[in-house]
Amino acid sequence: MTARWVVDEVAPARDIDVIWQPISLQFKNEIGEDHERYPAYHASHRMLRV
């Protein structure tokens, strides 16, 4: 299943609204500042604020 399929086919057929909510992997994976990948997670999280 793809996101486009849900938006283009399913939502109109079932009369539903699709609401996108980005999630930071930093919080999902519980990445702290001491984790080796913290700089990458932090940079990607900052991009969501554009």
mmCIF file of the N, C-alpha and C atoms, coordinates in Angstrom:
data_MODEL
# 
_entry.id   MODEL 
# 
loop_
_atom_site.group_PDB 
_atom_site.id 
_atom_site.type_symbol 
_atom_site.label_atom_id 
_atom_site.label_alt_id 
_atom_site.label_comp_id 
_atom_site.label_asym_id 
_atom_site.label_entity_id 
_atom_site.label_seq_id 
_atom_site.pdbx_PDB_ins_code 
_atom_site.Cartn_x 
_atom_site.Cartn_y 
_atom_site.Cartn_z 
_atom_site.occupancy 
_atom_site.B_iso_or_equiv 
_atom_site.pdbx_formal_charge 
_atom_site.auth_seq_id 
_atom_site.auth_comp_id 
_atom_site.auth_asym_id 
_atom_site.auth_atom_id 
_atom_site.pdbx_PDB_model_num 
ATOM 1   N N  . MET A 1 1  ? 0.846   -1.178 0.000  1.00 0.00 ? 1  MET A N  1 
ATOM 2   C CA . MET A 1 1  ? 0.000   0.000  0.000  1.00 0.00 ? 1  MET A CA 1 
ATOM 3   C C  . MET A 1 1  ? 0.887   1.235  0.000  1.00 0.00 ? 1  MET A C  1 
ATOM 4   N N  . THR A 1 2  ? 0.563   2.159  -0.811 1.00 0.00 ? 2  THR A N  1 
ATOM 5   C CA . THR A 1 2  ? 1.324   3.403  -0.855 1.00 0.00 ? 2  THR A CA 1 
ATOM 6   C C  . THR A 1 2  ? 0.472   4.559  -0.364 1.00 0.00 ? 2  THR A C  1 
ATOM 7   N N  . ALA A 1 3  ? 1.141   5.607  0.044  1.00 0.00 ? 3  ALA A N  1 
ATOM 8   C CA . ALA A 1 3  ? 0.440   6.794  0.532  1.00 0.00 ? 3  ALA A CA 1 
ATOM 9   C C  . ALA A 1 3  ? -0.402  7.419  -0.574 1.00 0.00 ? 3  ALA A C  1 
ATOM 10  N N  . ARG A 1 4  ? 0.111   7.423  -1.804 1.00 0.00 ? 4  ARG A N  1 
ATOM 11  C CA . ARG A 1 4  ? -0.653  8.010  -2.907 1.00 0.00 ? 4  ARG A CA 1 
ATOM 12  C C  . ARG A 1 4  ? -1.950  7.244  -3.145 1.00 0.00 ? 4  ARG A C  1 
ATOM 13  N N  . TRP A 1 5  ? -1.906  5.933  -3.029 1.00 0.00 ? 5  TRP A N  1 
ATOM 14  C CA . TRP A 1 5  ? -3.098  5.116  -3.220 1.00 0.00 ? 5  TRP A CA 1 
ATOM 15  C C  . TRP A 1 5  ? -4.158  5.475  -2.184 1.00 0.00 ? 5  TRP A C  1 
ATOM 16  N N  . VAL A 1 6  ? -3.733  5.657  -0.950 1.00 0.00 ? 6  VAL A N  1 
ATOM 17  C CA . VAL A 1 6  ? -4.681  6.029  0.104  1.00 0.00 ? 6  VAL A CA 1 
ATOM 18  C C  . VAL A 1 6  ? -5.300  7.385  -0.198 1.00 0.00 ? 6  VAL A C  1 
ATOM 19  N N  . VAL A 1 7  ? -4.476  8.341  -0.586 1.00 0.00 ? 7  VAL A N  1 
ATOM 20  C CA . VAL A 1 7  ? -4.967  9.698  -0.848 1.00 0.00 ? 7  VAL A CA 1 
ATOM 21  C C  . VAL A 1 7  ? -5.834  9.746  -2.105 1.00 0.00 ? 7  VAL A C  1 
ATOM 22  N N  . ASP A 1 8  ? -5.390  9.099  -3.175 1.00 0.00 ? 8  ASP A N  1 
ATOM 23  C CA . ASP A 1 8  ? -6.080  9.204  -4.463 1.00 0.00 ? 8  ASP A CA 1 
ATOM 24  C C  . ASP A 1 8  ? -7.290  8.282  -4.604 1.00 0.00 ? 8  ASP A C  1 
ATOM 25  N N  . GLU A 1 9  ? -7.233  7.109  -4.035 1.00 0.00 ? 9  GLU A N  1 
ATOM 26  C CA . GLU A 1 9  ? -8.287  6.116  -4.246 1.00 0.00 ? 9  GLU A CA 1 
ATOM 27  C C  . GLU A 1 9  ? -9.164  5.879  -3.019 1.00 0.00 ? 9  GLU A C  1 
ATOM 28  N N  . VAL A 1 10 ? -8.548  5.627  -1.905 1.00 0.00 ? 10 VAL A N  1 
ATOM 29  C CA . VAL A 1 10 ? -9.304  5.227  -0.717 1.00 0.00 ? 10 VAL A CA 1 
ATOM 30  C C  . VAL A 1 10 ? -10.040 6.397  -0.076 1.00 0.00 ? 10 VAL A C  1 
ATOM 31  N N  . ALA A 1 11 ? -9.350  7.502  0.132  1.00 0.00 ? 11 ALA A N  1 
ATOM 32  C CA . ALA A 1 11 ? -9.963  8.643  0.826  1.00 0.00 ? 11 ALA A CA 1 
ATOM 33  C C  . ALA A 1 11 ? -11.240 9.132  0.141  1.00 0.00 ? 11 ALA A C  1 
ATOM 34  N N  . PRO A 1 12 ? -11.236 9.360  -1.168 1.00 0.00 ? 12 PRO A N  1 
ATOM 35  C CA . PRO A 1 12 ? -12.482 9.812  -1.804 1.00 0.00 ? 12 PRO A CA 1 
ATOM 36  C C  . PRO A 1 12 ? -13.591 8.751  -1.760 1.00 0.00 ? 12 PRO A C  1 
ATOM 37  N N  . ALA A 1 13 ? -13.224 7.488  -1.912 1.00 0.00 ? 13 ALA A N  1 
ATOM 38  C CA . ALA A 1 13 ? -14.223 6.421  -1.933 1.00 0.00 ? 13 ALA A CA 1 
ATOM 39  C C  . ALA A 1 13 ? -14.874 6.221  -0.569 1.00 0.00 ? 13 ALA A C  1 
ATOM 40  N N  . ARG A 1 14 ? -14.121 6.458  0.484  1.00 0.00 ? 14 ARG A N  1 
ATOM 41  C CA . ARG A 1 14 ? -14.639 6.237  1.840  1.00 0.00 ? 14 ARG A CA 1 
ATOM 42  C C  . ARG A 1 14 ? -14.972 7.525  2.565  1.00 0.00 ? 14 ARG A C  1 
ATOM 43  N N  . ASP A 1 15 ? -14.830 8.648  1.878  1.00 0.00 ? 15 ASP A N  1 
ATOM 44  C CA . ASP A 1 15 ? -15.137 9.961  2.442  1.00 0.00 ? 15 ASP A CA 1 
ATOM 45  C C  . ASP A 1 15 ? -14.364 10.210 3.742  1.00 0.00 ? 15 ASP A C  1 
ATOM 46  N N  . ILE A 1 16 ? -13.043 10.058 3.660  1.00 0.00 ? 16 ILE A N  1 
ATOM 47  C CA . ILE A 1 16 ? -12.188 10.324 4.820  1.00 0.00 ? 16 ILE A CA 1 
ATOM 48  C C  . ILE A 1 16 ? -11.171 11.405 4.467  1.00 0.00 ? 16 ILE A C  1 
ATOM 49  N N  . ASP A 1 17 ? -10.680 12.077 5.482  1.00 0.00 ? 17 ASP A N  1 
ATOM 50  C CA . ASP A 1 17 ? -9.631  13.077 5.319  1.00 0.00 ? 17 ASP A CA 1 
ATOM 51  C C  . ASP A 1 17 ? -8.307  12.477 5.763  1.00 0.00 ? 17 ASP A C  1 
ATOM 52  N N  . VAL A 1 18 ? -7.286  12.655 4.963  1.00 0.00 ? 18 VAL A N  1 
ATOM 53  C CA . VAL A 1 18 ? -5.947  12.184 5.306  1.00 0.00 ? 18 VAL A CA 1 
ATOM 54  C C  . VAL A 1 18 ? -5.175  13.359 5.879  1.00 0.00 ? 18 VAL A C  1 
ATOM 55  N N  . ILE A 1 19 ? -4.640  13.171 7.076  1.00 0.00 ? 19 ILE A N  1 
ATOM 56  C CA . ILE A 1 19 ? -3.854  14.204 7.750  1.00 0.00 ? 19 ILE A CA 1 
ATOM 57  C C  . ILE A 1 19 ? -2.450  13.645 7.967  1.00 0.00 ? 19 ILE A C  1 
ATOM 58  N N  . TRP A 1 20 ? -1.458  14.324 7.398  1.00 0.00 ? 20 TRP A N  1 
ATOM 59  C CA . TRP A 1 20 ? -0.075  13.872 7.528  1.00 0.00 ? 20 TRP A CA 1 
ATOM 60  C C  . TRP A 1 20 ? 0.535   14.461 8.788  1.00 0.00 ? 20 TRP A C  1 
ATOM 61  N N  . GLN A 1 21 ? 1.200   13.631 9.569  1.00 0.00 ? 21 GLN A N  1 
ATOM 62  C CA . GLN A 1 21 ? 1.888   14.080 10.768 1.00 0.00 ? 21 GLN A CA 1 
ATOM 63  C C  . GLN A 1 21 ? 3.290   13.469 10.785 1.00 0.00 ? 21 GLN A C  1 
ATOM 64  N N  . PRO A 1 22 ? 4.294   14.262 10.431 1.00 0.00 ? 22 PRO A N  1 
ATOM 65  C CA . PRO A 1 22 ? 5.656   13.720 10.449 1.00 0.00 ? 22 PRO A CA 1 
ATOM 66  C C  . PRO A 1 22 ? 6.074   13.367 11.867 1.00 0.00 ? 22 PRO A C  1 
ATOM 67  N N  . ILE A 1 23 ? 6.898   12.356 11.982 1.00 0.00 ? 23 ILE A N  1 
ATOM 68  C CA . ILE A 1 23 ? 7.393   11.941 13.290 1.00 0.00 ? 23 ILE A CA 1 
ATOM 69  C C  . ILE A 1 23 ? 8.912   11.890 13.232 1.00 0.00 ? 23 ILE A C  1 
ATOM 70  N N  . SER A 1 24 ? 9.519   12.347 14.273 1.00 0.00 ? 24 SER A N  1 
ATOM 71  C CA . SER A 1 24 ? 10.969  12.339 14.349 1.00 0.00 ? 24 SER A CA 1 
ATOM 72  C C  . SER A 1 24 ? 11.448  10.969 14.822 1.00 0.00 ? 24 SER A C  1 
ATOM 73  N N  . LEU A 1 25 ? 12.363  10.366 14.068 1.00 0.00 ? 25 LEU A N  1 
ATOM 74  C CA . LEU A 1 25 ? 12.924  9.085  14.491 1.00 0.00 ? 25 LEU A CA 1 
ATOM 75  C C  . LEU A 1 25 ? 13.721  9.220  15.781 1.00 0.00 ? 25 LEU A C  1 
ATOM 76  N N  . GLN A 1 26 ? 14.161  10.429 16.073 1.00 0.00 ? 26 GLN A N  1 
ATOM 77  C CA . GLN A 1 26 ? 14.876  10.660 17.326 1.00 0.00 ? 26 GLN A CA 1 
ATOM 78  C C  . GLN A 1 26 ? 13.987  10.292 18.510 1.00 0.00 ? 26 GLN A C  1 
ATOM 79  N N  . PHE A 1 27 ? 12.730  10.677 18.453 1.00 0.00 ? 27 PHE A N  1 
ATOM 80  C CA . PHE A 1 27 ? 11.817  10.376 19.553 1.00 0.00 ? 27 PHE A CA 1 
ATOM 81  C C  . PHE A 1 27 ? 11.303  8.945  19.480 1.00 0.00 ? 27 PHE A C  1 
ATOM 82  N N  . LYS A 1 28 ? 10.999  8.471  18.284 1.00 0.00 ? 28 LYS A N  1 
ATOM 83  C CA . LYS A 1 28 ? 10.509  7.104  18.121 1.00 0.00 ? 28 LYS A CA 1 
ATOM 84  C C  . LYS A 1 28 ? 11.539  6.093  18.608 1.00 0.00 ? 28 LYS A C  1 
ATOM 85  N N  . ASN A 1 29 ? 12.791  6.311  18.251 1.00 0.00 ? 29 ASN A N  1 
ATOM 86  C CA . ASN A 1 29 ? 13.857  5.374  18.607 1.00 0.00 ? 29 ASN A CA 1 
ATOM 87  C C  . ASN A 1 29 ? 14.560  5.734  19.906 1.00 0.00 ? 29 ASN A C  1 
ATOM 88  N N  . GLU A 1 30 ? 14.079  6.777  20.578 1.00 0.00 ? 30 GLU A N  1 
ATOM 89  C CA . GLU A 1 30 ? 14.648  7.231  21.846 1.00 0.00 ? 30 GLU A CA 1 
ATOM 90  C C  . GLU A 1 30 ? 16.151  7.478  21.734 1.00 0.00 ? 30 GLU A C  1 
ATOM 91  N N  . ILE A 1 31 ? 16.521  8.311  20.757 1.00 0.00 ? 31 ILE A N  1 
ATOM 92  C CA . ILE A 1 31 ? 17.919  8.645  20.521 1.00 0.00 ? 31 ILE A CA 1 
ATOM 93  C C  . ILE A 1 31 ? 18.294  9.843  21.381 1.00 0.00 ? 31 ILE A C  1 
ATOM 94  N N  . GLY A 1 32 ? 19.278  9.655  22.246 1.00 0.00 ? 32 GLY A N  1 
ATOM 95  C CA . GLY A 1 32 ? 19.750  10.743 23.091 1.00 0.00 ? 32 GLY A CA 1 
ATOM 96  C C  . GLY A 1 32 ? 20.974  11.415 22.494 1.00 0.00 ? 32 GLY A C  1 
ATOM 97  N N  . GLU A 1 33 ? 21.408  12.495 23.126 1.00 0.00 ? 33 GLU A N  1 
ATOM 98  C CA . GLU A 1 33 ? 22.552  13.252 22.610 1.00 0.00 ? 33 GLU A CA 1 
ATOM 99  C C  . GLU A 1 33 ? 23.841  12.441 22.599 1.00 0.00 ? 33 GLU A C  1 
ATOM 100 N N  . ASP A 1 34 ? 23.916  11.386 23.389 1.00 0.00 ? 34 ASP A N  1 
ATOM 101 C CA . ASP A 1 34 ? 25.129  10.570 23.446 1.00 0.00 ? 34 ASP A CA 1 
ATOM 102 C C  . ASP A 1 34 ? 25.153  9.464  22.381 1.00 0.00 ? 34 ASP A C  1 
ATOM 103 N N  . HIS A 1 35 ? 24.082  9.314  21.613 1.00 0.00 ? 35 HIS A N  1 
ATOM 104 C CA . HIS A 1 35 ? 24.007  8.279  20.579 1.00 0.00 ? 35 HIS A CA 1 
ATOM 105 C C  . HIS A 1 35 ? 24.849  8.689  19.373 1.00 0.00 ? 35 HIS A C  1 
ATOM 106 N N  . GLU A 1 36 ? 25.483  7.719  18.718 1.00 0.00 ? 36 GLU A N  1 
ATOM 107 C CA . GLU A 1 36 ? 26.367  8.007  17.579 1.00 0.00 ? 36 GLU A CA 1 
ATOM 108 C C  . GLU A 1 36 ? 25.636  8.650  16.402 1.00 0.00 ? 36 GLU A C  1 
ATOM 109 N N  . ARG A 1 37 ? 24.360  8.406  16.263 1.00 0.00 ? 37 ARG A N  1 
ATOM 110 C CA . ARG A 1 37 ? 23.597  8.966  15.143 1.00 0.00 ? 37 ARG A CA 1 
ATOM 111 C C  . ARG A 1 37 ? 22.840  10.242 15.510 1.00 0.00 ? 37 ARG A C  1 
ATOM 112 N N  . TYR A 1 38 ? 23.053  10.760 16.686 1.00 0.00 ? 38 TYR A N  1 
ATOM 113 C CA . TYR A 1 38 ? 22.331  11.955 17.118 1.00 0.00 ? 38 TYR A CA 1 
ATOM 114 C C  . TYR A 1 38 ? 22.482  13.130 16.147 1.00 0.00 ? 38 TYR A C  1 
ATOM 115 N N  . PRO A 1 39 ? 23.679  13.442 15.647 1.00 0.00 ? 39 PRO A N  1 
ATOM 116 C CA . PRO A 1 39 ? 23.796  14.579 14.720 1.00 0.00 ? 39 PRO A CA 1 
ATOM 117 C C  . PRO A 1 39 ? 22.901  14.431 13.476 1.00 0.00 ? 39 PRO A C  1 
ATOM 118 N N  . ALA A 1 40 ? 22.805  13.238 12.928 1.00 0.00 ? 40 ALA A N  1 
ATOM 119 C CA . ALA A 1 40 ? 21.958  13.019 11.746 1.00 0.00 ? 40 ALA A CA 1 
ATOM 120 C C  . ALA A 1 40 ? 20.478  13.161 12.096 1.00 0.00 ? 40 ALA A C  1 
ATOM 121 N N  . TYR A 1 41 ? 20.075  12.595 13.215 1.00 0.00 ? 41 TYR A N  1 
ATOM 122 C CA . TYR A 1 41 ? 18.679  12.722 13.640 1.00 0.00 ? 41 TYR A CA 1 
ATOM 123 C C  . TYR A 1 41 ? 18.337  14.182 13.910 1.00 0.00 ? 41 TYR A C  1 
ATOM 124 N N  . HIS A 1 42 ? 19.233  14.874 14.560 1.00 0.00 ? 42 HIS A N  1 
ATOM 125 C CA . HIS A 1 42 ? 19.001  16.277 14.896 1.00 0.00 ? 42 HIS A CA 1 
ATOM 126 C C  . HIS A 1 42 ? 18.871  17.122 13.622 1.00 0.00 ? 42 HIS A C  1 
ATOM 127 N N  . ALA A 1 43 ? 19.730  16.876 12.640 1.00 0.00 ? 43 ALA A N  1 
ATOM 128 C CA . ALA A 1 43 ? 19.678  17.630 11.382 1.00 0.00 ? 43 ALA A CA 1 
ATOM 129 C C  . ALA A 1 43 ? 18.375  17.369 10.636 1.00 0.00 ? 43 ALA A C  1 
ATOM 130 N N  . SER A 1 44 ? 17.936  16.118 10.590 1.00 0.00 ? 44 SER A N  1 
ATOM 131 C CA . SER A 1 44 ? 16.690  15.814 9.879  1.00 0.00 ? 44 SER A CA 1 
ATOM 132 C C  . SER A 1 44 ? 15.487  16.399 10.608 1.00 0.00 ? 44 SER A C  1 
ATOM 133 N N  . HIS A 1 45 ? 15.527  16.446 11.909 1.00 0.00 ? 45 HIS A N  1 
ATOM 134 C CA . HIS A 1 45 ? 14.433  17.044 12.682 1.00 0.00 ? 45 HIS A CA 1 
ATOM 135 C C  . HIS A 1 45 ? 14.341  18.547 12.406 1.00 0.00 ? 45 HIS A C  1 
ATOM 136 N N  . ARG A 1 46 ? 15.480  19.200 12.273 1.00 0.00 ? 46 ARG A N  1 
ATOM 137 C CA . ARG A 1 46 ? 15.490  20.639 11.986 1.00 0.00 ? 46 ARG A CA 1 
ATOM 138 C C  . ARG A 1 46 ? 14.863  20.935 10.629 1.00 0.00 ? 46 ARG A C  1 
ATOM 139 N N  . MET A 1 47 ? 14.998  20.015 9.665  1.00 0.00 ? 47 MET A N  1 
ATOM 140 C CA . MET A 1 47 ? 14.415  20.226 8.335  1.00 0.00 ? 47 MET A CA 1 
ATOM 141 C C  . MET A 1 47 ? 12.891  20.260 8.377  1.00 0.00 ? 47 MET A C  1 
ATOM 142 N N  . LEU A 1 48 ? 12.276  19.629 9.360  1.00 0.00 ? 48 LEU A N  1 
ATOM 143 C CA . LEU A 1 48 ? 10.818  19.638 9.468  1.00 0.00 ? 48 LEU A CA 1 
ATOM 144 C C  . LEU A 1 48 ? 10.285  21.016 9.824  1.00 0.00 ? 48 LEU A C  1 
ATOM 145 N N  . ARG A 1 49 ? 11.133  21.877 10.329 1.00 0.00 ? 49 ARG A N  1 
ATOM 146 C CA . ARG A 1 49 ? 10.704  23.193 10.776 1.00 0.00 ? 49 ARG A CA 1 
ATOM 147 C C  . ARG A 1 49 ? 10.741  24.247 9.676  1.00 0.00 ? 49 ARG A C  1 
ATOM 148 N N  . VAL A 1 50 ? 11.077  23.848 8.459  1.00 0.00 ? 50 VAL A N  1 
ATOM 149 C CA . VAL A 1 50 ? 11.148  24.802 7.342  1.00 0.00 ? 50 VAL A CA 1 
ATOM 150 C C  . VAL A 1 50 ? 9.762   25.263 6.962  1.00 0.00 ? 50 VAL A C  1 
# 
